C-alpha cells in the first residue's frame, strides 16, 4: 500500500512526506526491537526517496497521534521512578531509542547530507501543552532534548511541533490491532483526509488541494526570495504582494466568516468570498480561490463480495473459564498458565504490560454457616477504571458494565447470593485503548482500583481490596491463538449463539476480485476484536452509538474549525467498516 499512497501524494502536488516513529511498536518489550513488515521504516523512507520526494522524520518519541499510550511503550511506565517527559529514567530510555533510530538512518544513508530524503527531523511533540505542569523540570527536559538532538549528528534542521492551524494529515489510514489510543478511539484515522482511510482519492478535497500545491510550486522563487508587502483593509480583509525582479504575485484574503468582500486593487474590483484566499500569480488574473471548488466530487460505493455469492458459514467456540475455579485449588492453579497473585489490587497495565486488553482479578470469600449476615442477599460493589467490567460469582456471570465517554471511572453494583464455604469472585477488566495525551498520563490507574466491597442488608460491609488476588492476563482464546488459520479443533456449527458474550466466531470467504480496498461490515456485532487471516484488524464496538445531538443537515465551510462543526451520523455507530490488507506486502 505504501508505494500507491506515496505516488498519489506526489501526484497531488506534495514534495515531502512526514511520518512518525512509534516507539511502542518498534520496542514492544524492553530491548526487543521490531522493524519488520509493516514496521520497516527504512523501506518506507526508501520508497519515498524512489518517488523523488523529501521526508520529515518525526522521532518524538512521544507522538500522541491518537495512538495507544501516545506511542510510548507501557513497559516504560512500569519502570521504578519513571516520570514521562521529565525525569532521568525517561530521559535515559528516550536517549537510547532516539539514538537507535538516528544511527539507523545514518547507516542506511537516508539523511539529506548523505543524498537521502530526510530534510527535517522532529524531537518531542506538543510539549507546550504540558510544560507548565513540570515547571523547572520541564525546562531542564527541553534542554535535554535539544542536546540530544544535536548529539545525534543527523545534520538536518530539528523542529518541535505545536501548530494548531495546519491540516491534520494527508493520509491517516488505520490503527490496526490494539494501537488505537483512548479510551474509546476508533481504528479509523481518516479525519476526512485527501487520501481516505483506504487510500482512495477523497474528491473534491484531493483535486482542490492539488491545484493549490501545483500553483504554489510554480511560484516557488517569488515566494521564497521576493519582497513582501501586506496591507490590512476593513473587516479583516488583506492584500499581500510579492515582488521579485519586476515580477509580482498577489494574495487577497477575507477572514470575515459571513460576508464576501470587494477590494479595489490598482483600479480593478476583486470579489473575495467569505473566509477564503484568492491567489493571483501575476497580480492581474485569479488562478485559485480556496472557497471556489471546481473539482468533481466522488462518492465511494461499497459493494458486496461478488467472488463469493454463498451466505457465510459460521463456526463458534465459547471462551474457556477454567481459571475461575483455580483460586480454590493449588493443583488447579498450576494447570492454568499465566497466573500471578498479590495481597492487593494492582494497576491493570502493570500486570498485563499491555499484552492484552483483558485482565482477570480473582479472589475468594469464606462464608461460615453461623454467619447469618452473609447467608442472605448481599451487594457486590466494585470501583473500577478499566473501561469495562464483567463480574462472575462462583462461575456465574452476574453482570457487565461499561464506562461512559469522558467518565471512565465507575462503580459496578450487583446483588449476589453467597453459598456456605468458599465463594469465588472473578472480575474481568477490559481496557479500550490507553490514554495518549496529557501531563503524567502514565500515573492514571486502570483496571479494578478498589475498593471491592460486599455490603449486607444492614449495611455491614466486608472490604476485599486487601484479599489475596489472583491475576490472569488475557483471554483463553488469545492464549490459544484461536484467530490463527490452523486452529481448527473444537469449533462448532450447530446451536449458533447470538446475544451472548465471550464467544469466538469464525468464517471464511473468497477474496474479492480486483485491486480495490476491502472492508468488513461489523454492524451486526456488539463489542470485541476482529482478525483476518490471523492479522488483528482492531477493536470493534458498533453497539456503542454516537450522541444523538449536534448534527446539522447543512455544513458551512466558513468560520474557524471546532470539533462540533459539520458533525454527521449522530446516533450511529462511530465505526462500522473495518479495513484490512495484505500485511506482508503493505
PAPAFI-651874 format. One record per residue: residue in one letter; x negated, y, z negated of N, C-alpha, C in turn. Coordinates in steps of 0.1 Angstrom, whole numbers, plus 5000, padded with zeros to 4 digits. Example, Ala and Ser with C-alpha at 12.3 -4.5 7.8 and 13.67 -1.06 7.14 Angstrom:
A486849434922487749554922486849674922
S487249784929486349894929487150004921
This chain:
X499249885000500050005000499150135000
X497950124994497150244993496850305007
X496350225017496050285030497250355036
X498450305035499550365041499950495034
X499850495020500150615013499150725016
X497850695016496850795018496950855032
X497250765042497450815056498650905057
X499750875050500950955050500651095044
X499851095033499451215026498651305035
X497651235042496851315052497751375063
X498651295069499451345079500351455074
X500651455061501451565055500651685053
X499451695057498651815055497751825043
X497651715035496751725023495351705028
X494451755020493051735023492251675011
X493051655000492451594988493451504981
X493051394975493851304967493351304953
X494351324944494051324930494451194923
X493651144914494051024907493551024893
X494450964884494050944870493150814869
X492450804858491750684854492450634841
X493050524841493850484829492950394820
X492550444809491650374800492250244795
X493550244792494250134786494350014796
X494350054809494449954820493049894822
X492049974822490649924825489949864813
X490349894801489749834789490849794780
X491649694784492849654776492449594762
X491249534762490749484749489349544748
X488949554735487649624732486549554740
X485849634749484749594757484949484767
X486249464770486649374781487249464792
X486549474803486949564814487649494826
X488449574832489149514844489249624855
X488549594866488549684878488949604890
X489749504888490149414899491449444905
X491749394917493049414923493649554923
X494749574917495449704916494649804908
X493649764901492849854892491449884899
X491249844911489949864918489850014922
X489450094913489350244916488350274926
X487250194927486250214937486750194951
X487550084953488150064966489150174970
X489850214960490850324962490150444967
X489050484961488350604965487650594978
X487250474981486650444995487650455006
X488850415003489950435013490250585015
X490250655004490350805005489250855014
X488050815012486950865020487050825034
X487450695037487650655051488650735059
X489550795052490550885058490051025060
X488851055055488251185057488751285047
X489351235035489851325025488951335013
X489151445006488351464993489151384982
X488451374971489051314959488851394947
X489851404938489751464925489951354914
X488851334907488851224897489251274883
X490451234878490851284865490651174855
X489451174849488951074840489751074827
X490151194822490851214810489851194798
X489851094790490650964793492050974788
X492451074780493851094777494551154789
X495651094794496251134806497751174805
X498351124795499851144793500551064804
X500951134815501451074827502650974825
X503351004814504450914811504050764811
X502750744808502150614807502150564793
X502250434790502250384777501050434769
X501350494757500350544748499450654755
X499950714765499250824771497950774778
X497950644781496750594788495650554779
X495750574766494750524756495050384751
X494050304749494350164745494850154731
X495750064728496250054714495150004705
X494249924709493149874700492449994694
X492350104702491650224697492350284684
X493750274684494450324673494250244661
X493950114663493750024652492350024646
X491450114651490050124646490150204633
X489450164622489350234610488850384612
X489550474606489150614606489350694619
X490050634629490250694642491250814641
X490950914648491851034650491851064664
X492851044672492851064686492551214689
X491651234699491351364705490751454694
X490051404685489351484675488251414668
X488451314661487451254652486251184659
X485251154651484051094656484250954662
X485150874656485450734661485950744675
X486950834677487550854690486450904700
X485651004696484751064705483650964709
X483250874700482250774704482850674715
X484050634713484650544723484950614736
X485350744735485650824747484350834755
X483250864748481950874755481550744762
X481850634755481450504761482250484774
X483550514774484350484786484050584797
X484050714794483750804804482350794810
X481450754802480050724808480150604817
X480850504813481050384822481650424836
X482650504836483250554848482350634856
X481650734849480650814856479550744863
X479050644856477950564861478450484873
X479650434872480250354883480350444896
X480850564894480950654906479550684912
X478550704904477250734909476650614916
X476850494910476350374916476950344930
X478150374932478850354944478750474954
X477950574950477750694959479050764963
X479850774953481250834956481250984953
X480251044948480251184945479851264957
X480451394958480151474970478751494972
X477951514961476451534963475751414969
X476451294969475951174975476551144988
X477351234993478051215005479451145003
X479851134991481151074987482251164987
X483451124984484651204985484951294972
X484351264961484751324948484151464948
X485051564948484551704947484851774934
X485751714926486151764913486351654903
X486051674890486351574880487051644869
X487951574862488651634850488251564837
X488051634827487751584814488951634805
X489451544796490651574788491851614797
X492951654790494151684797495151744788
X495651864792496751934784496351954769
X495151974766494751984752495352114745
X495652214753496252334748497552314740
X498252204744499452174737499352124723
X498152074720497952014706496752074699
X496052164705494752214699495052284685
X496152354684496452424671496552334660
X496952204662497152104651495752074645
X494752074653493452034649492552144644
X492852274647492152384642490652384646
X489752394636488352404639487852264645
X488452154640488052024645488352014660
X489452084664489852084678488752164687
X488352274681487252344688485952264690
X485652194679484452104680484651994690
X485851944691486151834700486051894715
X486552014717486452064730484952094734
X484152134725482752154728482152014731
X482551914724482051784726482451734741
X483651764745484051724758483251794769
X482951924767482151994776480751944777
X480151914765478751854765478751714772
X479851634769479951504775480051514790
X480851604795480951624810479651654816
X478851744810477551784816476551664815
X476651584804475751474803475851364813
X477051364819477351254829476651284842
X476251414844475451454856476151404869
X477351434871478051404883477851504894
X477351624890477051724900478251774908
X479451774901480651834907481251924896
X482052024900482752104890483752024882
X483852064869484751994860485952094857
X487152034855488352104852488952044840
X489852114833490652064822492152114825
X493052024826494352054832495352104822
X495952214824497152264817497852364826
X498552314836499252404845500752364846
X501552464844503052434843503752464856
X503252554865503952594876503452534889
X503052414889502552344900503352214903
X503452164915504252044918503751924909
X504751834906504351724897503351634904
X503751584915502751494923503351474937
X502451424946502851394960503451254961
X502951164953503551034952503350974938
X504350934932504250884918504250734917
X505050664926505050524926505850464914
X505350344910506050264899505050234888
X505550244876504750204864505150054862
X504449964867504749824866504449764852
X504949644850504649584837505149654826
X504349674815504749744803504049874803
X503649934814502850054814503650184813
X504950174815505850294813505750334799
X505550464796505450524783506850534776
X506850614766508150624760508250704747
X509250664740510050554743511150584754
X511650474760512750484770512450554783
X511250534788510950594801511050484812
X511750514823511950424834510650384841
X510650274848509450234855509250324868
X510350374873510250464885509550594881
X508450634889507850764886507850844899
X509150874903509350934916509451084915
X510251134906510351284905510651354918
X511351294927511751354940510451394947
X509451314947508151354953508251344969
X507351404976507351404991507251264996
X506451174989506551034992507250964981
X508350894984509150844973508450724966
X509150664956508550554948508050444957
X508750414968508450304977507450344988
X507050464989506050504999506750565011
X508050575011508750635023508650785023
X508750845035508750995036510051045030
X510051135021511151195015511451325022
X512351315032512651425040513951495035
X513951625035513151715043511851765035
X511651725023510551775015509251755021
X508951625026507651595032507351685044
X508351695053508151765065508051915062
X508851965053508752115049507352145044
X506852065035505552085029504452065039
X504651975049503651955059503452085067
X504552145071504452275078503652375070
X503952385057503252475048501752445047
X501452315045500052285044499252315057
X499852275068499152295081498952445084
X499952525080499852665082498752725073
X498752695061497752745052496352705056
X496152575061494852535065494452615078
X495352655086495052735098494552875094
X494952915082494553045077493353035067
X492652925067491652895056490653015055
X490053055066488953155065489453285059
X490653335064491053465059491553465044
X492153345040492553335026491353315017
X490253255022489053235014488153355013
X487953425024486953535024487553675026
X488953685029489553815032489653895019
X489754025022490054125011491554125008
X491954124996493354104992493854234986
X495154274990495754384985497254354982
X497754374970499154344967499854474963
X501154474967502054584964503354524958
X503654574946504954534939506054634942
X507154584948508254674951509354654940
X510454714942511554694932512054554932
X512754524921513454394920512554274922
X511454274916510454164917510154114931
X510054214940509654184954508254234956
X507454154964506054194965505554164979
X504454244983503754224996502354194993
X501754094998500354064997499654055011
X498654135013497954135026496554095025
X496054005034494653965035494054025048
X492854085046492154145058490754085059
X490454045071489053985074488654025088
X487654105090487154145103488254175113
X489154265109490154305118491354225119
X491354105113492454015113493254025100
X494554005101495354015089496353905087
X496753875075497753785071498553835060
X499953815060500753875050501753775044
X501953795031502853715023503853805017
X505153775019506253865013507053775003
X507053814991507653734980508853804974
X509853724971511153764965511353674953
X511053724941511253644929512653664922
X513553744929514853754925515653624927
X516253574916516953444918518353444922
X518853564926520253574931520453644944
X519653744947519853834959518653824968
X519053824981518053844992517453984991
X516354004997515654134996515254175010
X515254305013514754365025513554455022
X512454425029511254505028510954575041
X510654705041510154775053508654775053
X508154705063506654685064506254745078
X505454855077504954915090506154945099
X507254995094508455035102509354915106
X508954795101509854675105510554625093
X511854595094512554545083512454385082
X512054345070511854195068512754155057
X513654055060514553995051513953875044
X513953875031513353765024514453705015
X514753575017515753505009515353504994
X516453504986516153494971515253384968
X514353414958513453304953512653234963
X512053314972511253254983510053334986
X509253274995508053355000508053335015
X507853435023507753435037506253455041
X505753375051504353385055504253435069
X503553545071503353605084501853595087
X501353495094499953475096499253585103
X499953665111499453775118500053915113
X500853905102501554025097502654075106
X502954005117504054055125505153955128
X504753825127505753715130505853615119
X507053595115507253495104507053355109
X506153285102505853145106506453045096
X506753095084507252995074507953075063
X509053015058509653065046510052945037
X509752955024509852845015511352805014
X512352895016513752865014514452815027
X513852845038514452805051513852675055
X514652575054514152435057514752395071
X513852365080514252315093513852175096
X513352105086513051965088514351875086
X514451775095515651695094515651615081
X516851605075516951525063517151375066
X516451295058516551155060517251085048
X518050985050518650915039518250765040
X517650715029517250585029518450495025
X518650385033519750295031519150165026
X519650105015519249975010520149875016
X519549775023520349665030520049535023
X521049445023520849315017519849235025
X519249135019518249055025518848965036
X518648995048519248925059518448795062
X517248775056516548655058517148535050
X517948565041518448465032519948495029
X520848435037522248465037522948385026
X522348275020522948195010523048274996
X524048254988524048314975522848264967
X522348344958521248304949521648184940
X520748094939521047984930520148004917
X520848014906520148044894519847924885
X518747934877518447834867518247924854
X518347854843518247924830517547834819
X517047904809516447844797516647934786
X517047884774517147974762515747994756
X515548104750514348134742514348044730
X513147984727513047894716512747974703
X513347934692513148004679512547904669
X511647824672511047724663510447794651
X509947914653509247974642510148034631
X511448034634512448094624512448004612
X512047884612512047794601510647764596
X509647824602508247794599507947854585
X508647954580508248014567508447924556
X509247824557509647734546508747604546
X507947594556507147464557505747494562
X504747464554503347484559503047404571
X503547274571503247194583503847254595
X505147304594505847364605505047484610
X504547564600503847694603502647664611
X501847554608500647524615501047484630
X502247434632502647384645502947494654
X503247614649503647724657502447814658
X502047844671500847924674501148074671
X500048144667500048284666500748344654
X500848264643501448324631500348384622
X500748494616499848554605500748604594
X500248644583501048684572500348804564
X501248874556500748984548501849004537
X501349054526502249084515502849224516
X503149264528503749394531504249404545
X504949504548505449534562504349604569
X503949554581502949614589503449684601
X502649784606502949854618502949754630
X503949764638504049664649502849664658
X502449784662501349794672499949744666
X499849754652498649704646498649544646
X499749484647499849334647499749284662
X500549354671500649304685499449344693
X498749454689497749514697498249544711
X499549564712500149604725500149484735
X500049364730500049244739501549204743
X502449264735503849224738504749344732
X505949354737506949444732507549394719
X507349264716508149194706507249154694
X507849164682507149114670508249064660
X508048944656508948884646508348914632
X509248964623509048974609509848874601
X509248784594509948664588509548654573
X510648654565510448634551511448534545
X511348504532512348414526512848474513
X514048434509514648474497515248354490
X514848324477515448214470516648264462
X517648184463518948214455519148104445
X519148144432519448044422520948024421
X521347904418522747864417523447944406
X522647984396523248054385523348204387
X522748254398522748394402523948434409
X525048474402526348504409526248624418
X525348714415525248834424525048794438
X524148704441523748674455524648554460
X525448504452526348394457527448454466
X527748584464528748644472528148714484
X529048784491528548854503527648974499
X526548984506525549094504525349164517
X524749284516524349364528522849364530
X522449324542521049334546520849474552
X519949544547519749684551518249694555
X517949734568516649734573516349874579
X515349934575514850064581513850034591
X514050084604513050044614512850164624
X511750154631511450254641510950184654
X511450064656510949974667511649994680
X512650074681513550104692514650004694
X514449874690515449774690515249674679
X516349624673516149524662517249414664
X516749284663517649174663517449094650
X518549074643518349014629518948874629
X518248784622518648644620518548604605
X519648534600519548484587519848334588
X518848254583518948114584519248064598
X518548124608518648084622519848134629
X520748204622521948254628521748404632
X522048444644521948584648523148664641
X522748764634523848844627524048974633
X523249014642523549144649522249204655
X522449304664521449374671521749524671
X520749604671520949754671519849824679
X520149924686519150004694519150144690
X517950204691517750344687518350434698
X518750554694519250654703518150744708
X518250794720517250874726516950994716
X515651024715515151124706515351104691
X515850984688516050954673515750804672
X514450774671514050634673513950564660
X514250624649514350564636515750544632
X516150424628517550394624517550294613
X518750284607518950184597519950084602
X519549954601520349844605521049784592
X522349764593523149714582524049604587
X524049484580525049384583525349304570
X526549264568526949184557526549034560
X525948964550525548834552525948744539
X526048614541526348524530525148434529
X524448444518523348364515523748234509
X522848134511523148004505522247974493
X522547884485521747844474520447784479
X519347824472518047774476517347874485
X516547834494515747914503516547964515
X516448104517517048164529515948234537
X516048214550515048264559515648394566
X515048504564515448624571514348654582
X514748664594513848694606514348814613
X513448904615513749034622512949044634
X513549054646512749074658512849214662
X511649284661511549424665511049434679
X511649524687511249544701510949684704
X509849714710509549854715509849864730
X510149984734510450014748509550124752
X508250104752507250204756506750274744
X505450294742504850374731504750514735
X504750604725504650754728503450784737
X503550884745502450924754502051074753
X502551144743502151284742502351324727
X501751444724501951504711500651484703
X500451564693499351554684499551434675
X498451354673498451254663499551144665
X499851124678500951024680500550884677
X499250864675498750724671499150694657
X499550794649499950774635501450734634
X502150744645503650714644503750564642
X504450524632504650374629505750324638
X505550194642506550124650506949994643
X508149944646508549824640509349844627
X509449744619510149744607509349824597
X509649944593508850024585509350024570
X510549964568511049944554511750074549
X512450064538512549934531513449834537
X513249704534514249604537514949554524
X516249574524516949554511518049454513
X518349384502519549314500520349384489
X521549424493522449504484523649424481
X523849404468525049324463526249414462
X527449354459528749424459528649534449
X528049514437527949614427526749714428
X526249714440525049804444523749764437
X523749644431522449594427521649554439
X520349584439519549574452518249494449
X517849424459516649354459515749404471
X514549454468513749514478512749404483
X512849364496512049264502510749314508
X510549444508509449514515508149454512
X507949414499506649364494506649214493
X507549154499507549004500506348954509
X506148834509505248774519505948774532
X505448844542506048844556505148774565
X505748684573505048604583505348684597
X504248694605504348764617504148674629
X504948684639504848614652504848714663
X503848724671503748814682504348754694
X505348834701505848794714506948684713
X507448664725508548554726507848424730
X508548314727508048184731507848174746
X508848234753508748224768507548304774
X507148404767505948474770504748384768
X504648324757503548234754503448124764
X504648064768504647954778504548004792
X504548134794504448194807505548144817
X506848144812507948094820508048164833
X507548284834507648364846506648314857
X505748224854504848174864505648064873
X505248064886505947984895505847834892
X504747794885504547644883505347594871
X505947684863506647644851508047594854
X508247474858509547424862510247324852
X509547294841510147204832511147264823
X512247204821513247244811514347344816
X514247374828515247474834516647404836
X517747464834519047414836519747484847
X520747414853521547474863523047474859
X523447404849524847394846525147474833
X526447504831526947584819526147714818
X526147784829525347904830525848014820
X524948064811525448154801525448304806
X526448374802526448514805526748594792
X526448724792526648804780526048734768
X524848684770524148614759522648664758
X522148694747520848744745519848634745
X518548664749517448574748517648454757
X517948484769517948374779517048414791
X516248314795515448334807516248284819
X516248364830516948334842515948334853
X516148244863515148224874515948194887
X515448254898516048224911514948244921
X515148204933514248224944514948264957
X514248334965514848384978513748394988
X514148395001513248405012512848555013
X511548575017511048715018511848785030
X512248905027512948985038512049005050
X512649015061511849035074511349175074
X510249195081509749335084508849385073
X508449505074507449565065508049675056
X509349685056509949785047509749755033
X509849855024509749825009510849735005
X510649654994511649564989511949604975
X513249604971513649624957514549524953
X514749504940515749414935516749504927
X517949464928519049534922519449464909
X519149524898519349464884520549524877
X521549584885522649644879523449554870
X523549424874524249324866523649274853
X522449324851521749284839521949384828
X521549344816521649444804520349494800
X519449424793518149474789517149354789
X515949374794514949274795513749314803
X513049204808511949224816512049134828
X511449174839511549104852510249074858
X510048964864508848924871509248874885
X508348904895508548854909507248784912
X507248654916506048574919505048584908
X505448584895504548594884504048724881
X504448834888503948964886505049044878
X504649104867505649174859505949304865
X507249324870507549454877508149554867
X508349514854508749624845509949584836
X510149674826511349654818512549704825
X513749644823514949704828515949714817
X516849814819517949844809519049914815
X519649864826520749934832521949944823
X522049864813523149874803523050004795
X521950074795521750194788522050314797
X523150384795523650484805523150624802
X522850704812522550844810523750914804
X523551034798524551104792525651144803
X526851164798527951194808527951334813
X527451424804527551574807526251624813
X526351734821525251804826525051804841
X525751714848525651714862526551814869
X526151854881526851964888526851914903
X528051934909528151894923527351984932
X527052104928526252194936524852204930
X523852224938522452234934521852354941
X521452454933520952584938519452584936
X518652594947517152594945516652714938
X517452824938517052954932516852944917
X515853014912515553024898514552924893
X514052954881513052864875513552724873
X512652634874513052494871513252474856
X514252394853514352344839514852194840
X514652114830514951974830516351944833
X517352034831518752004833519252054847
X518252114855518652164868518952054878
X520052064885520351974896520351834892
X520851804880521051674875522051594883
X521851464885522751384892522951244885
X523951174888524151034883524351034868
X525051134863525351134849526351024846
X526150954834526950844831526550714838
X525450714846525050604853523750544847
X523350424850522050374845520950464850
X519950484841518850564845518050504857
X518050374858517450304869518150174872
X518350154885519050034889518149954898
X517350014907516549954917515149934912
X514549814913513149794908512249744920
X511149814921510249794932509249684929
X508849614940507749524938507049514952
X505749464951505049454964503949344962
X503249314972502149214971500949274963
X500849224951499849284942498449254947
X498149154954496849124959496349214970
X497349264978496949344989497249494987
X497749524975498149664972499049724982
